[in-house]
């Protein structure tokens, strides 16, 4: 569903990507819960969360890192069983270190549940990390090869996560990518671990990785993108990575994660759908992911794109005047587009016109008409007069009281 309208010029143009779609890997239950501002939700909430994101066409989900603790290992197994028992269209994966014991723990879960697990095998080859840890590149390459081969023998799907790829020198990154591919990794994930890149940097990195893999006979290896939001560019970088050839993007609900977080899942879903790159059902995206936030105990900022209470709301008189004219013309498409980038109903949202000190008569008219009240000059002026004296937006309760009070 690439969004278009005959009255809007599409400066974005078509976004061409390999295969014509971009998949999403939901990292909320692992990377997202590492945020200092989150609390561990109960297992039943996590199970319900899997159903919600599966219903939106998310392709894969990180169930956690079994090596973190016995509790996490038990929950990973329980979540894998939930996917199996309910036949959820989700490919489950787990984060692992380059340690054979981590791999074998995932293999044991996979065998007990009867679900093939993908492991996200992370390792950094950045010179900064090597300096801090006292590591040598050749030692890491041997370790990467050995653990990857171990996972393949155990029947696991392997994604090599090039941690801090966004700051790794080309020669070290090339050696790591080629080693992982030759050892049997089916995917390579380029991680902007510190959110260091601008969108053009993300494109450069993905194109470099794609070229390296193709030149070394590994063109079938898929590319993932895992970013962070330290520069406030996580979504932009993810979309740039997709345009450059990344097949799958990682995100978290509301962008929760370490430090400033990850690309928000809801924003990735919305933007990919608008570009025609997400083919899953998204008509209930807003109510579905608002429910998900409640399940996980995440407070949605009012101004948050897509999910925030103010995402499709305006209280400005000039804006409301144009919206009211579209209402009078009975043109819902124009109502929803004159001051929003896309029709809110595409994702289960709703346009709202609020009333406050910067509102005009059109705000009040729209509010009254949308709720079935008579739009009379006396009532409009009475409500507007109260709004002009207010310190902020009038609540629904206050407006109803004003309407019902009478002259």
N, C-alpha and C positions, 0 to 999 in steps of 0.2 A: 504494500500500500504506500506508494510514493504520493505524498499529498500535493495536489495541484488545484488551482482555481483560475478560471478564465480572466478574472480581474487582477490577478497578481502575476508579476513577471518573475520567473524562476531563475534568479541569479545564481543559485547553487548549481543548477544544471544537474544532469544525471551523475550519480556517484557509482562508478564502475569498480567492482571488486571481483576477485577470483570466485567463480561459482555463483555470483549474483546474490549471495546472502552472507551474513556474518552471524556466527553463533555466539552465545553468551554462556560464560561459566560464572556461577554465583558463588562468591567467596565469603558471604555474610557469616556463615556458621563457623568459619575458621579465622580468616584474616580480619573480618569485621569485628568479631568478639574479642579480638586482642586490643581493641580501643580501651583506654583508661576510663572512658565515660559510659561504657556498657556494663550490664550485669548479665551473668550467665542465666539464660532462660531455662525453664524445665524441659525435659525431654519431649513431653507431649506437645509443647509449643513448637519445638523444632520439627517434629513430625508433621504438624499442621502446616508449617512453613513450606515444607517440601511440596505439599499438594498445591499450595497457592502459586508458587513460582512455576511449577510444572504446567499449571493451567494457563500461564502466559507465554508458553513456548520457550522458556529458558532451557538450554540444551544439557547443561552439566552443572553439578553442584559439588563443592568441597565439603565433605562431611566432618573434617577435622584432622587432627594430627595424632594418630593412635599412640605414638611414642611420648606424648605430653604427660599422660597419666593413665592409670588403670580405668578411671572413670571415663575419660575421653575414649579409650579403646572400646569400652562397653557401649558407649553411646554411638560410636561410629558403626558398630555392628548392628545395633538396634535400628539405626537410620537406614542402613543398607537393606535390612529385612523389610522395612516399611516400603522402600522403593520396589523391592521384589514382590511383596505380597499384594500391593495395589497396582502393580504394573505401571508405575509412573514413568513417563518418557524422559527420564533423567539419567545421564551418565555419571555415576558417582566417582569422586576422586578423593585422594588423601595426600596431605603434605608429608614428605619424608626427608630425612637427612641422608647424606651419602654414606649410610651405614647399613650393612647387611641385616642387622637385627631389626631395623625399621622396616625394611622391605619384607622380611619374613613375617613380621607381625601383620602387615597388610595382606600378604598371601594367605595367612591362616584365616583371617576374617573372610576373605574372598571365597575360600574353599568351604568354610562352614556355612556361609549364607547361600553360596551358589550364584553369586553375582560377580561379574568381572570388574575389578577395581582398576582405575587409572591412578598411578602414583605421580605426584608432582615432586620430582627429585631436584632439590635446589642446592646450588653451589655457586660461589662467587669466584670469578677469575680477575676481578679488578685489582690493579696494582696496589691501590690503597688498602684493600682488605688483605692481600698477601703480605704487605708490609706490617700491618697490625698483628696478624696471626703468626707471622714467621713461616708461612707456607711457601713451597716451591711449586711452580707451575707444572712441571713434569710429574710430580707426585700426585697432584690433583687430577691430572689427566688420567693417570693409571687408576686412581680411585674411582673416577667417574665411569671409566670403561668397565671395571670389575663389577660395580654395583648395578649398572645398567644391564649388563649381561645376566647377572643374578636375577633381576626382576623379570627379564624376558623368559628365562628358564622356568620361573614360577608362574608363568602365564599371565603376568600383569601387563597392562598397557603403560608405557613409560612416556612421560613428558619431562624433558630436561628443562628445568627453570634456571636460566642464566641470571642469577641474582646480580643486581647492580650492573646489568648489561649496558645501561645508559651511560656509564662512566668507565667502561672497560675499553682498553686499547684494541684496535681491530685485529692485531695478530693473535692476542690471547683469546679474544672472542671467537675468531675463526677456528682456532685449534680446538676449543671446547665444543663448538657446534658440530664440527666434523667428527670428533671422537664420539659424541653422543649418538649421532646418526648412524655411524658405522657399527656401534655396539647394539643397535636395535631400537633406539628411541623413535617413537612414531610422531612425536611432536616436540617442538622447541618453544619455550616460552621466554620472551624477552621482557625482563623486569626492569622497570624504571623505579627501583626500590626507594629512592629518596625523592621522587618527583622532581628530578633535576632538569628535565627536558622541556623545550617549547615544542609546539606541534610539528614544526619543520624538522626538528631533531628526531622526533619519533618516526617521521617518514624516512629520514636518512638511515636510521638504525634498522628498520624493517626491510628496506630495499637492500641494504648491505647483507643482512642475514639471508634473504631470499637468494641473492646472487651467489653467496658462498655455498649454500646447499645445492643449488642447481649445478654449479661448476664442479662439485665433488660427487655428482651422481646421486644426490639425495633430494631431488626436486619434489618427491612425493611426501616428504616430511612437512607436516602442517605447522603453521606459526600461530602462537598465542601472544597476546599483549597483556601485561599486568602492570598497572601504573598506580601512582600515588599523587596526592593533590597538594603537595607542599608549595607549589607556585600558583595554585588555583587553576591549573590547566589540565587536570586529569581527564575530563571528558573530551576536551579538544584534542589532546594527545591520543586518546583511544580511537577517536574517529579518524584522525590522520593516519594512525597505524593501520586501520582497516582499509583505508583508501590506498595505502602503499602495499597491501597484500596480506595483512594479518587475517587469519581465518576465524579466530575466536578471541573475544575480549572478556576480561575479568572485571567484575564489579561487585559492589556490596550495597545493600539496602541503605538509602540515605547517604551513601559514601562513608559509612562508619569504618574505622580502621585505625592503625597506628598513626600517631601524630595528627595530621590533618585529614587522614583517611584516603579512600580509594575513589575511583569513578563511581558516582551513584548509579545503581542498577536501574532505577526508574528513568533516569535521564538517558542512559544508553538505550533502553528499550524504546523510549519515545523517539529519540533521534534516529535510530536505525529504522524504525517503522516509517517515519516520515520520509526517509530516503529510499524506502522500498527494499531495505536490506534485512528486515526481520519479518518472517513469514508466519509467526505465531499469532494466536488470538489476543488482541490487546484492547478490545472494546470495554473491558472492565478493569483496566490497568490501575486507575486511581483508587476505586474502592478496595480492590484486591490488595494492593500494597499498603494502603492505610491500615487494613486489618493486620497485615504482616507486621507493621510497625508496632501496633498494640500488642501483638503476641510476644514480640521480643523486647517490649518495654522501651521503645525508642520514641522520643518526643519529636514530632515533625515541626520544624520552624515554620511559622506562618508564611514567610516569604520564600520557602523552598520551591524551586521549579518543579512542576508536574504535581507534586503531592501536597504542597502547602495550601492552607486555607485561603491565602490571598493570590494563589497562582493564576486564577481566572477572575479576579475581582478588581474593580476600579471604584474610586470614590471621587474622582475628579470631574468637575462640571463639564469641561470641554469634551472629555472622552464620552461621558454619559449622553451628551447632546447628540453625538453622532450615532451612538447605539440606539437611542430613542427614535431617531429618524428611521433607522433600519427596522425597528419594531413596528412603527407606523406603516411601513411598506410591506409588512409581513414577510420580511426576508431574513429568516433565521441564519442563513449562511453569512449575510453581511453583518448581522448583529455580532456573531461570534468571531468575526475576522477583523473588524475595523480597528480593534485595539488588543488583539491577541494574535500570536504567530500561527496558530492552527485552531480549528474548532475544538473546544474542550470536550465535546461529546465523543470525539474520536476515541478518547481514552477513558470515557465514563466520568468526565468532569462536567462542571456546569458553570456557565457565565454568571457572575454576580455583579450587581451594581449596588454599591453601598452609599450611605448618606452621612456626610460629615461637614465640618466647617468650610471645606473647599469645594463643596458640591453646589450644583445649580438645580433649577427646577426640574430638569430632565432626570436627574438622579431620583427625585421623589416620584415623578410620574412613572418611571420604569419600575421602581420598587412596588408601588401601588398596583400597577397593572399586572405585574408578574404574580401577585398574590390575590388577584381577583377583586381588589377594592376599587370603588369609583374614583376616577381621576378628575377631581373638581379643583377649580382654581383656589377656593378657600382652604381646602385640605392641604393642597400642595404648599401654599404659603405658610400655613400654620406649622407644618412639619419642617419646612425649610428655615423658618425663623428660629425654631428650636435648635436646628443643626448649626446655624451660624453662631449661636451662643455657646456651643459645646466645645470642649477641649479636645475631642477626638471623635471617632466614628460612633454613631448612635447604634446601640445594640438592637437586635431584633425585638427584644422585650420592650425597650423604650419606644420604638417606632409603633409597635402594636398598641401600646398604651395611648400614644398621641392620637392614633387613628380612632380608637374606640372612645376616647374622652369626649369627643364632640366639641362644638364651638364654645 
